[in-house]
Amino acid sequence: MPKTNINYLKICKDLTKDLSQRTKEVISRRFGFETGERKTLESIGDEYGITRERVRQIERDGFSRIEPKLKNYENVLGHFEAELRTAGDLKREDLLFDQLAGGKNNNCLYFLLTVTKPFQRFSESQEFYPLWTINTNSLGLAKKVVDAFAGKFEEIKKPLSFDEIYNLYDKEMATSFDKPLNSQALLSYIEASKKIEPGYERYFGLKEWPEITPRGMKDKAYLVLKKEQKPLHFVEVARLIGCYFNQEKVYPQTVHNELIRDPRFVLVGRGLYALKEWGYEPGVVKDVIFKVLKTAGKPLTKEEVVQAVLKQRLVKENTVLLNLQGRGEFKRTPEGKYTVRKA
């Protein structure tokens, strides 16, 4: 059933047309049919000079009078139920509304779901966004699934595409839950969760990860380097931040300052930065030579030192050789090899 072919406002007006004028107005205000803004019980009570409880009674009476007419729209309401059933009996509210009506007529959808069984709404909580369900047990299952995947993410420490998530579920986790889940149900549970979020290019991970919720220029620079998988000049990092995050003005010097300050980044050449997690060590070329020789635990040839340093720094061979000649830190053995000078 194409979501754009249903006139939800017309359905709502038809369902309420035989109600008393006051009941019709209360329901219209309560669900925002005309204005798009849902009013509270209290604000409606203030308008009419009645209590919140009286407004609630009027609303309930209206619902009971509307109920017999719902059978006229069984096809539409059955479509709602089928969509939720495919999604594991549960779906995040904004995504459900977008699926049913392209993000339009949200207040009419809210009304139709409210007055129809078996739909039930759960308000936003610490763990989930607002959602609708046709089976309250599905919320408990969703919580188990989300908690299990949150634990997996803590183990693997990297975002996954949804295909990777479903493969992980299918191979390792399916037997852990009360019933099997299709890919749409699993996606619906994860999308409803606040613990797991999609990041750049719809890779999912824990919400607090910088790859998922970047905070400031430093996290965006981190994401750029993670995606490119190679050292970049800070000017290029700034340009790519603008491209990936649709930012018009990204100042290279601002990015450079963040790269200098953040220990996740290592200067590996003139203005070139890499991620420390790739195995790059901080420090100038001389520091890298020192660590290479200390780690080796034996004298190395000039070629061996150069080869090891060039894995850590994008510099010319001569730069390494010049630093190796430093009389203070390194010494040349009678065999022509190099080692750390002892204090």
N, C-alpha and C positions, 0 to 999 in steps of 0.2 A: 504494500500500500504506500504510494509515494507520499512523503511527508508534506509536500507543498499543496496537495490537492484537497486537503481537509480544512474547512472553514470552522475553526474551533470557536471563534467568537459567536458565530451563528448558532452553533450547538448550545452554547451556554445561554444565549438569549432565549432560545426555544425552551430549554429546560426550566427557565425561571419566569416565563411570560405569564403563567397563570397564577403566580403567587400574588399576595396582597402587595400594594405599592410599597409599604414600609419594609416588608420582608425582602422584596426584590431590591430595594435600595440598600438595605443592610448587607445583603450578600454581594451586591455589586461593589460596594465600598470595601467590604472585607477582603475580596479577591482582586480588586482593582481592574475590573473589566474595562471601564471607560478611561480611567486615568493612568493605568499601568502601575499604580502604587497601591499595595495592600495596606489597609488601615488596621490598627489594633482594636481590640474590643473596647478598650478604654476611650480611645479617640472617637469611636462611633457613638459610644454611650454619652460622651460630652456633647456631641452634636444634637442628639435627641433628648438629652436630659434624663437618661435612664442609666441603670447600673450596668456594669460589665456582665453580670450574671444574666440580666434581662436580655442583653444583646446576644449572649450565647444561646439562650432559650429560643429567641427568634430565629437564629441561624439553624439550630437543630430542627425546629419545626419546618423550616424551609427545606432542609435536606430530606426529611421524611416525606414531604409532598413531592419532591423531585424524584425520589427513588423509583416509583412505578414507571416513570417515563424513560428511565435509562435503557430499558429493553429495546427502545427505538434505535439505539446507537450501539447495539451489541457488536457490530462489525468493527467499529472504531475502538471500543473498549477492549474487545478481544485482541485487537492488534497491539494495544498497549501491553496486555498480559503476555502475549507471545514474545514481544521484544524482551521483557524482563525474564521470561523463562529461558530464553536463549542465553541471556547474560548471567545465568546461575541464580535466578530469582531476585537479583539485586543490582541496582545501578546508581551511580552518583547522579544527583539531581540535575546539575547543569548539562551533563553529557547525555542524560536521558532526554531532556527537553530539546537539546540540539538534534538528537537522533529522530525525535518524533515530529519536530516542527522547524528545524533549522534555526533554533534560538528565538523564534517569534512566538507570540501568543503564550508566553510562559505562564502568565497568570490564569489563562483559561485552562491550560493543561493541569496546573496546580489544583484548580477547582474540580475538574473532572476526576482526577485521581483521588481527591479528598472525599468525594461523595460516592465513590464506587468501591465495592468490595472486590477482591481482597487486598487492594493496595494500601500500604501503610508507609508513612513517612517517619524517618528518624532524623532528628535535628543534628546539627554539627556537634562533634565531640572532640576530645583530645586526639582520638585515634582515626576518626573518619570524617569526611566531608558530608554535608546533607545528602541523604540518599532515599530511594524508594525501594520497597520490597513487596513481594507477594507471598513470602514465607519467612517469618521472623527467625527461624532456625538458620537461615542462610547467613545472617549477620555473625552468628557464632562461628560458622564454618569459615567465613571470610577472615575473621580475626585469626583463626588458627593458621590459615594459609599465609596471611601477611606476616605474622610473627615468624613462621618457619622460613620465609624468604628473607626477612630482615636478618635472621641469624645466618643464612647462607651468604648474604652480602657482606656481613661482618667477617666471614671466613675468607672469601675470595678477594675482597677489597678492591673491586673494580666494577664499573657499570656493565650492564648486559643489554643487548637488544631483546625485544620481546620473544623473537624466535629462540634465542638462547635460553631465556627464562622457561619457555614451554618445554624445550628439550630437557632441561634440568628437572623440571617437574615430572615429565614422562619417564625419565630413566631412573631417577633417584627418590622422588618424593610422593608419587601418586598413591602408593599403598599406605601412606601415613594418615590419610584423611578418610572421612566417613563415606564419601562417594566420589566417583571419578568426575573430573571437570574437563569440559571442552575448552578450547583456546579462548573463546569469547567470554566464558565464565571466569577463567583465570585472569584475563585482562581486566574484566569488570571489577573484580575484587581488589586488584592492585591499584586501579585508577581511583577507587573509592578511598583508599588508604592515605593517611598523611605521613606515614613512615617512609614509604617508597614513592618516589616521584620520577617523572621523565625529565631528562636533561637535554642537552644539545643533541639533535638528530634522533630524538626519541630513544635514547639509551637510558635505562632505568637504574636507579641506585638509591642509597639512603639519602633522605632529604638534606641532612647536614653536610654531605660531601660537597666540596667546592666544584666538582664536575657536574653536580646536579643543581645546586643553588649557589652560583658564583656571587661572592660578595666583593665588589670593588674591582679595580683594574688588575690587581695581582692574581685573583682567581681566574679572571678572563684570560690573562696572559698564560697562566698554567694550562687552561683548557686548549688554547691555541697550540702550544707546544705538544701537548698530549695528542692532539689530532694530527699534527704535521709529522710527529715522530722523527724530528731531526733538529739540530741547533739552528737558530734563526737570529738575524740581526734585530736589535730592538726596534728599528724603524719598520721592519717587516712585521714584527709582532703587533705593533700599533695598527698597521694597515689591516691586518687580518682580524683584529678585534673589531674594527669598524665594519668589516664585511660580515663576520659571523654573528655579531650581536646588533647589527643594523644601527650603529651609532655614527652620527655624522662627523663629530669632532672627537678624535682621539689623538692627544698630543704625544708624540714620541718621547719627549723628555719626561713626561709624567710616567709613562710606561717604564722608561729606563730607570727612574728612581725606585719604582716598585721592584724591578728585577734585581737591583743592587741590594735592597734591604731584605728581601725575602730569602731565607735559607734554602728554599726549594729550587732556586735557580743558581746555576754556576756559570761564570764567565769563562768561555772556552776559546775565545779569539777576540779580535778587535770588534767590540760591540756585539759579539755573537754569544748567545746564551743557550744553555741546555738545561735539562732537568737533572737534579742530583740523583733522583731515583733511577736514572739510566746507568748509573755507575760512575758518573763524573765526580771528581773530588774538588772541593774548593781550594783556592790558593793560586799564586802566580806559578809560572813555569818552573821556577827553581824549587818551589814547594812540591810540585808533582815529581820532579827528578828525585828529590830527597825521599819521598814516600816509595817510589819505584825501587830505589836501591836498598832502603831499609826492609821492604817487603821481600825482596829477592834473597836477602841474607847471605849474599856472596857477591863478589865483583862481577860486573857486567861489561860486555864490550860496548863500544860507542854505538854500534848499530842496534844492539839490544835495548839500550837506553832510549835512543831516538824512537824506535818502533813502539815501545811501551808508552812514551809520553804523547806521541801523536794519536794514540787511542783516546787520550784524555783532553787534548788541546788541538784546536784547528789553527796551528801556527806553522811557520816554515821550519824546515830541518835545521837551518842555520841558527834560528832563534834558540833551539834546544842546545845546539853545540856551544853557542856563546855562553849560555847559562851553566853548562857543564864544566866550563873552564874556570868557574869561580874558585879561587884558591881557598876561601874560607870554609866551605861546606864539603867539597868533594876532593878526592885525591886519585891520582892515576898510579896504578900498580906497575911494577917492573914488567909485567906481561902486557901492558897497554890497556888494561881494563880499568873500570871506575868503581869506586866504593865511597861510602860516607866517611868523612874524616872524623876520627874519634876525638872527643873533647879532651 
